[in-house]
Amino acid sequence: MLKRYLPILTWLPHYTSRLFAADMIAGVIVSIMVIPQSLAYALIAGLPPVVGLYASILPLLAYTLFGTSRTLAVGPVAILALMTGAALAPVAIVGSAEYLQAAMVLALLSGLMLTLMGILKLGFFANFLSHPVISGFLTASGLLIATSQVANLLGISARGFTAAELLPNLITGLTDTHAATLAVGAGSLAFLVLIRRRGRQGLRAIGLPAGAADLLAKAGPVFAVIVTTLVTWHFDLASQGVAVVGDIPRGLPPLTLPAFDLSLWHQLLIPALLLSVVGFVESVSMGQMLAAKRRQRISPNQELIGLGTANIAAAVSAGMPVTGGLSRTVINFDAGAQTPAAGTIAAIGIALVTVALTPLLYHLPVATLAATITVSILTLVDVKMIRQTWRYSRSDFSAMAATILLTLIEGVEAGIIAGVVLSIGLFLYRTSRPHSALVGRVPGTEHFRNITRHDVESDSHVALLRIDESLYFANARYLEDTVYALIANRPEVEHVVLICSAVNLIDASALESLDAINERLKDSEVTLHLAEVKGPVMDKLKQSDLLDNLSGRVFLSTYAAWCELRQRKE
Amino acid sequence: MLKRYLPILTWLPHYTSRLFAADMIAGVIVSIMVIPQSLAYALIAGLPPVVGLYASILPLLAYTLFGTSRTLAVGPVAILALMTGAALAPVAIVGSAEYLQAAMVLALLSGLMLTLMGILKLGFFANFLSHPVISGFLTASGLLIATSQVANLLGISARGFTAAELLPNLITGLTDTHAATLAVGAGSLAFLVLIRRRGRQGLRAIGLPAGAADLLAKAGPVFAVIVTTLVTWHFDLASQGVAVVGDIPRGLPPLTLPAFDLSLWHQLLIPALLLSVVGFVESVSMGQMLAAKRRQRISPNQELIGLGTANIAAAVSAGMPVTGGLSRTVINFDAGAQTPAAGTIAAIGIALVTVALTPLLYHLPVATLAATITVSILTLVDVKMIRQTWRYSRSDFSAMAATILLTLIEGVEAGIIAGVVLSIGLFLYRTSRPHSALVGRVPGTEHFRNITRHDVESDSHVALLRIDESLYFANARYLEDTVYALIANRPEVEHVVLICSAVNLIDASALESLDAINERLKDSEVTLHLAEVKGPVMDKLKQSDLLDNLSGRVFLSTYAAWCELRQRKE
């Protein structure tokens, strides 16, 4: 019981020095690697860079205690940063104390929601986001973030959370392009693209072992940060107008509770919910993927609690909303992390940086951070998935296209809501017109096939109707309509047999429709039979009056119905 | 083509004098019977009684042209009157000219929506209202209407559209009970209950033939209206404070267009949508039931156009929202109506009344109308259905209970929306955890059964997993989880076979999950196979890359998979 809610108890008692050595190496690597991205994501959200560091300390400790994935690395991520910025823009002015407060409230609300959903075992809620919707949302968000970073690369200002806000600002700002900033930004970008594309092969070509080459290639952003910081410091580019990170307060994050402002909480409720769901979906699918690689398991409901407490920890330590981040998790996994202790070590490393090393970050150019964001964010733009979805299913594609367009035009909230509503609507629409077929007997066998597709025996007095879908409220009326059409079009029919081999569920609406069909057929002197009803469905039907009132019988097999009803006629 | 959009063309060319005679009788009976209820429903909506009559003239002609049911009788109905009142209360003051205008706008919006939905063939939207939700909604609405009529029976005033509004008004008003009104109301009520319960048997006992006894019993409200009107006139009860219908303007309804007031239209948009859907569902299920009785058919999408034009007709003739009414349709059907011409005849009859006979209605007591409403509305309270649903399915019951409670407490709009959201959510929840079972071979046969329920052969290296649900976004992740749990718990498994005999659909999300499962199992050196994939599902899969990348094979039958994989091992 205690182990279920404190997964740390499952691994800590068996912790060994060998595991610690592996976790130590991974933790140190992660703490160095994630510093640039933590600063960058805070900037996307419109927050001071140090907030990104704060959000990479306490939340990691919370996840170590409550999370179930062995290798997930928690912290600020690009998508949540974008959603945070979009949520905070209407409630406070960027740079104000209220804005910082609102970010903490957002993290707190999200943390409380996630924890509560975990306790109530509502992890299944995340399933309502279909893959095409998530993929479309990530693609559109990636495009929005990349567009917003172009401004930083050019040294102009263009904030906004929709294409309609960003593009005009960007275009009118083009003439103000700052040459030195552009040089730093374009240089970093070129270097990062190069090392991403060719780094690994290049390093291996000059003789490095595979593992080291991999790691060094991944350290590209750290290298870019160091070089551009040194260059900016040496030539004092900050005084020439190149935007730099600047003063970062030294010390551990202050522990405070976010203000309890009812109207602010109310305004942030929906954004917090969307942010929670998106963060959870991203994190849990990645966690599941990595756990499967090592034949481990994660518990989605306990993950909610892990991420929830991580967000609460972020809220009380002047942070911003967090979740399992793709790049930091991959670094952690590849660096050989064995347990969540690696996260604790990374947290200690980042804490040390905030205590001692923030002055070193003063001359870090914002354009370099923009370059690292742009390169990593464009991996979210998944053109292959768009093409595949188009090819596989037009209905899934339309949900995806709506999500992309609405995210770009109306913003992240409208996009994700439209995607969810459309996915559910299209699914209900598809199942509301279930495939059904009149079947006949394949001569000489006990098999029955669609009479319009195969050359089969049929009987004009017996209609064998196979239903290829569960029966529930969205298709109950369609079933009635199908049966009534059948008997209206074929007046010679005396027996209707519903073959239920693919019916996994009959809800109360469908039950009532079956009752109505039974009564109407009685009025028309047609007998209704059922065949091949599954065990669990039959158990439910026995709790209703349908079987008592049924004018015909329940046959175990279609063949039995066929034999019996043919015989009866003769 | 023309016949599809003008169903009148399907029956008018074959119209005979025999049909006309039948329609004539039915039309005259209906026009007399529906006058009291038309007046009463206008009062429920807070409108002058004459609006109920107006709404029973032109809309009937429109439905004659465009409707597909032979026997449906269109007009104001109790539920729509309640919804109309609830929708108008926040936008205008009862009795004002704006209130009348708003009722016309509501009818127009509803008419336009219904017509548009019909043209776009969106009739399936109505299916999203599950039977338990409709039944719960009708029960709660019936209770609200009955409660509101108690005030009229007592001669006190207590308007409101939720239990919270009605009950306190009613209780504080009790001391003002008007004795003469109560006498008229209670007398009518007692008479109507008696004739409803015993009228038919009583009239047959004194020697009337069955048909005439039926009809006379149904004419109970007309009789009550005549008697109480005469009594009220004779004793001049109106001057003693008994509320009467009073002056009704003589003449045909004025033809006008409702005002185009954008903010009013905007406010009434959601109420009009809910009203359209509820009206359509009620009307189409009744129409379907009656059509089936005579082996006729109705077309749901054309019905939308029929009801839509009827509402537009109501809007331009100073009316209120209309739909197919239960009691008037039953009267029409029982009186032998053969075609929609009966509706036209009823419309002419009601028009004659408004032109010539409205002074006769002056002394009709409102309490009598309240008694007729109370008696007919309580048939909507369906305790049996509540009990049945509780017995059959807790999840359907919870949607029903939420609908009832929210309708009573928060009003009709909140109730119906909560019901729809909950129905859909519960359905998705149920299908999001699909039943699946590991199966083994029934010894000596080609049949496979659940290994936990039956004594079957199984092989520790081959996991045969039968999936009992279509695979789509809401359960895709659950499928992944199930398979990963399977291989995590049984490290000796080398082959996983997914048996897809009950899978009717694989959407893009589920496809991606299958891809992910395939890749993860490859990493763990487990081979993934499919078996018994249905034809249409297979056709879709061939448009994807899954089959090319699949580590294993697609088997036609589980038995084939079993033989092959057992052999491979040996």
Interface residues (C-beta under 8 A of the other chain):
Chain A: F124 A126 N127 F128 L129 S130 H131 P132 V133 V284 S285 Q288 M289 A291 A292 K293 R295 Q296 R297 P300 Q388 T389 R391 Y392 S393 S395 D396 F397 S423 I424 F427 L428 Y429 R430 T431 S432 R433 P434 H435 D468 E469 S470 Y472 F473 A474 N475 A476 R477 Y478 E480 D481 Y484 A485 I487 A488 P491 S501 A502 N504 L505 D507 A508 S509 L511 E512 S513 A516 R520 D523 S524 K534 P536 K540 Q543 S544 D545
Chain B: F124 A126 N127 F128 L129 S130 H131 P132 V133 V284 S285 Q288 M289 A291 A292 K293 R295 Q296 R297 P300 Q388 T389 R391 Y392 S393 S395 D396 F397 S423 I424 F427 L428 Y429 R430 T431 S432 R433 P434 H435 D468 E469 S470 Y472 F473 A474 N475 A476 R477 Y478 E480 D481 Y484 A485 I487 A488 P491 S501 A502 N504 L505 D507 A508 S509 L511 E512 S513 A516 R520 D523 S524 K534 P536 K540 Q543 S544 D545
